[in-house]
Amino acid sequence: MLSIRKFPTIATALLAGGLILNAGATLAQEQKRPPPPDLSVVSSTLDVPQNVLRTCLGEPPAADDHPQPPDMAALSDCLNKSGHTVSASDVEAAFRAAVPPRQ
C-alpha cells in the first residue's frame, strides 16, 4: 500500500516525467519543419528585386500553418510578367540554394 509520505516524491517524479515527454514532443515537432528559404538569396540568385519576388509569392502563411512550397511555374510566370526573364527550373534551383541546412 502507498504511504502518505511517499506520495509527494512519486507525484513529483510523475510530473517531471510528463514535462520531459512534453518537451521532447514539442522539440520533435519543431525539428520536422524545414527552415524557410532565405528570400534575399532567392532574389539575388534570380537577379529579381526582393519586393517583386514577395509580390509574386503572395501572402505568407500564418505562423501556425504548415507552409506549402510555391508553384514554381506560376512564380516564374509572375516574374516574367513583371519584366524578369526566369524559367521555372531557375526558380526551383534558386529556392533549393536558399534553404539553410537543417540543424
C-alpha positions in Angstrom: 0.0 0.0 0.0 1.2 3.5 -0.8 2.1 5.5 2.2 1.2 9.2 2.5 4.9 10.1 3.0 5.9 8.7 -0.4 3.1 10.4 -2.4 4.9 13.8 -2.9 8.0 12.0 -4.2 6.0 9.9 -6.6 3.9 12.8 -7.7 7.0 14.9 -8.3 8.6 12.1 -10.4 5.5 11.6 -12.5 5.1 15.3 -13.1 8.8 15.7 -14.1 8.5 12.7 -16.4 5.4 14.2 -18.1 7.2 17.5 -18.6 10.2 15.8 -20.2 7.9 13.9 -22.5 6.0 17.0 -23.5 9.2 19.0 -24.1 10.5 16.1 -26.3 7.3 16.0 -28.3 7.5 19.8 -28.9 11.1 19.6 -29.9 10.3 16.8 -32.3 7.6 18.8 -34.0 9.9 21.8 -34.4 12.6 19.7 -36.0 10.3 18.2 -38.6 9.6 21.6 -40.2 12.3 22.6 -42.6 13.7 26.1 -42.2 12.2 28.7 -44.7 14.2 29.7 -47.7 16.2 33.0 -47.5 14.3 35.2 -49.9 17.2 37.6 -50.2 19.3 34.6 -51.6 16.5 33.7 -54.0 16.1 37.2 -55.3 19.8 37.7 -55.6 20.2 34.4 -57.5 17.4 35.2 -59.9 18.5 38.9 -60.2 15.0 39.9 -59.2 14.2 42.7 -56.6 13.0 41.1 -53.4 9.8 43.2 -53.3 8.8 41.7 -56.8 9.6 38.2 -55.5 7.4 38.8 -52.4 4.6 40.1 -54.5 4.7 37.1 -56.8 4.8 34.7 -53.8 1.7 36.3 -52.3 0.7 36.4 -48.7 2.9 34.4 -46.4 1.2 31.6 -44.4 0.1 32.2 -40.9 2.7 31.3 -38.2 0.7 28.2 -37.2 0.1 27.0 -40.8 2.3 24.5 -42.5 3.7 26.4 -45.5 3.2 24.8 -48.9 6.1 25.0 -51.4 5.5 27.7 -54.1 4.2 26.7 -57.5 7.5 27.2 -59.5 5.8 27.6 -62.9 3.3 30.1 -61.6 6.0 32.0 -59.8 8.1 32.0 -63.0 5.1 33.3 -65.0 4.5 36.1 -62.5 8.2 37.1 -62.5 8.2 37.1 -66.3 5.1 39.3 -66.4 7.0 41.7 -64.1 9.7 42.0 -66.7 12.2 39.5 -65.4 13.2 36.5 -67.6 13.4 33.4 -65.5 12.4 29.8 -66.0 10.6 27.5 -63.6 13.8 25.4 -63.3 15.8 28.6 -62.4 13.3 29.4 -59.7 13.4 25.9 -58.3 17.2 25.9 -58.2 17.3 29.3 -56.5 14.9 28.1 -53.8 16.9 24.9 -53.3 20.1 27.0 -52.9 18.4 29.4 -50.4 17.2 26.7 -47.9 19.5 26.7 -44.9 20.7 23.3 -43.7 18.7 21.6 -41.0 20.1 21.9 -37.5 
